[in-house]
């Protein structure tokens, strides 16, 4: 069973920065995609950023230029440095890993952007 463990969430002021980390229980290059989703209260879960096995990245328009997804194979970790954070970035952030038709999820980490 694949396990994904997130860390790095917290409370930050608008304009601040945070870096989320997601460590997998196995080689991250086994997955077709790894990515970050978020879900705010009362809203649907949305894709924030993802990276495929070839290193191609995708971002939701609202975070383009502020968030950057990256990975380190040796530590089986995917990172999401986030800068210029806005109150609307407040949500629970979930790491995901997809292989073929199966998607695995982490337990989530809360990011709150507030004065």
Buried (B, 14 or more C-beta within 10 A) or exposed (E): EBEBBBBBBEEBEEEBEBBBBBBBEEEBEEBBBBBBBBBBEEEEBEBBBBBBEEEEBBBBEEBEEBBBBBBEEEEBBBBBBBBEBBEEBBBBBBBBBBBEEEBBBBEBBEBBBEE
